[in-house]
Amino acid sequence: MSKEQSALEARARRVAEKNGYMAVKSTKRTLSVDNGGGFLLYELATNRVEAGERYDMSAEQIIEFFEGI
């Protein structure tokens, strides 16, 4: 993973945290129907999955999700 990609993922996590959410990246090595290898976004107050139920969100999508708020 490049430094640019690591920085983008860290930024996505920070943006989510500032808004009361947690962005979690999949740690599984093998991809499946239920694991796209990306991020899952859930709300910390309710533990409700907000987006990326199948770990299918990219860091860019996490950031864009909060730009509208």
N, C-alpha and C positions, 0 to 999 in steps of 0.2 A: 504494500500500500504506500502510495506517495505521501509526502508531507502535505501537499495540497488537499488530498482526499481526507487525510486525518484531521486537518484543520476544519474542513467543511463539516465533517461528522461532529466534531467538538462544538462547532457553532450551532448546529442543529440541536444538539442536546441542551446547550445553554438557552437557546430561544424557547425551547419547550419548557424548561424548568422555570424560566421567568414568568411563564403564563400558567403555571400550576399543572403542568403535564410532565410525563417522563417518556423520553424516546429511548427505546431499547432495541439494540441491534441483535439479530440472530447470531448465535454462536455455533450452530450446527454446520458441519462441513459439507454434508450432502444436501442437495436441494430436493424438495418434493412439492407436491401440490399445496401442502399447508405451510411450506417454508420457502419463501422466495429469496432468502439470504439478505434481506434488507432490514428496515426498521418497522417497529410496532409503536404506536402512540397511544398512551392511556392517561386518563385524568387521575391525578394523585388523590384528590378529595374523595372520589367515589370508586376508584379502581376499575372504572369502566373503559373498555377499549374504544377509542374514538376513531382511529383509522389504522389501516395496515394490518388488519386481522391476521393476515397470512405472511407477515413480515415482508410485505411487498412494497414498502415505501422507500424512496431514496432520501438522502440527506437534503437534497434540493427541494423535494416535495414537503418535507417537514418544515423547512423555512418558509415556503410559499403558503403553507397551511395557516401560519400565524401572521402573515403580511396583511390578511384581510381583517384581522381583529383590531 
